[in-house]
Amino acid sequence: MTTSADLTVFANPNPVRGVPPLQFPQRRVAIVHDWLYTYAGAERVLEQILKLHPNADLFSLFDFLPDQERGFLQGHSVTTSLLQGFPGAKKHHRAWLPFFPLAIESFDFSSYDLIISSSYSVAKGILSRPGQQHICYCHSPMRYAWDLQEQYLRESGISKGFKGLIARAILHYLRMWDVSSAPRVDTFIANSRFVGQRIKRCYGRSASVIYPPVNTEAFKLNEGERSDYYVTASRMVPYKKMDLIVEAFAKMPSKRLVVIGDGPGMNAIRKIATPNIKLLGFQPQKVLINHLQRAKAFIFAAEEDFGIAPVEAQACGTPVLAFGKGGALETIRGLNNSHPTGHFFNEQSVESLTKGLHTLESNLHKIFAYECRENAMRFSGEAFRESFSLEIEMQTKLFSKLNGAESF
């Protein structure tokens, strides 16, 4: 078993060269992704991995991607699990959660030399044979079975009674399987130091750190005049704490807030919004970018493993006020930095957010748009590919040496 020392790879803030596909002509490569429903953060990682391994075979528990979102797969066909045809799998895939371990173990990888799993659920638990190398890019250990168990049960309406007892038994089983399957991975790569710490806590394993890719090219820099409003954008679900942001601005009637996003919590947010708060609902990316480019600052109150939105805001040259836990601490440079790009508040409370906003306002003259953009470019797609390809090459040589094989 091989592991990497903890590290964080920072790319050139102004990359000018492309990263070619990895060249292992005599190796068969398989890439495993948990499931395919939409093009979101984990799928952006998968997209970049596929660019580095254009000849790899792709596997996933489910594939229900709509035709208009399949472009990032770059023509790859997908081998799905036996769960693909199960009743209700398209709309309610987590109903089959107890069968996920069995399904991921049912894939046959015996003909592959290198297996790369992109895992936030069970993909890391694939079965391999001696001599095969398994590298896992871990977005996080399955959070609904670990630190988000209670939230998952509450949102599913099964936190109490007999259903709650059964659900907790299933999640206990998943945790036991999750821990027991961790030794099947030769090398873990985490998407942040924050997730690396969770991997250490859950699995007792160390991990390299390679930050996920953000489409920084789409979010253009604006060094011009700013409008007199703040902006926040997210799906309206409890852990995003959009209600906290709206509640704080409702108590600051002199400050304007634009809210972009929709979801289950939208009706509750409408009830507490005041005239200084503009709720736009879901908007296309073009509208989001336009508001980010003109805002005084972006407000972010969630505790995320990484957090793409604050990086997108910085790519537009926009400072960020963020809750000071999780991945935000790694993507935003606070006011104590010589080149700050934002500020942190310490508690997920109205009082802490309000205090943080006042502090940021009085220090906005210290934050420059071009430095926000420069910081965001550390997380570009090219930066990811460069770091990931170097790590794969290093781990391949190490694995080859430890297993007595010739270097590829």
Disulfide bonds with the S-S distance in Angstrom:
none
